[in-house]
Amino acid sequence: MNTLPTELLEAWEKRDPACVLTTVDAQGVPNTIYVSCCGLLEPNRILICNSAFEKTLANLEAGNDQASFLFFA
């Protein structure tokens, strides 16, 4: 697996705890949620705690790899 860019890893250390995660369903309809419990698992993986976001999880489990993760540094 590729490592996340150095600039992103540096910004991660300075980030605001609240992040935004957007997924889409099979029809391309977006679903956006706030994520407050997340962390950098490895230099190439972000861990996000599933705290009752059913629609987001369903979109990910359906195999749709279209997602966006936004954080503020």
Secondary structure, 3 states (H helix, E strand, C coil): CCCCCHHHHHHHHCCCCCEEEEEECCCCCEEEEEECCEEEEECCEEEECCCCCHHHHHHHHCCCCCEEEEECC
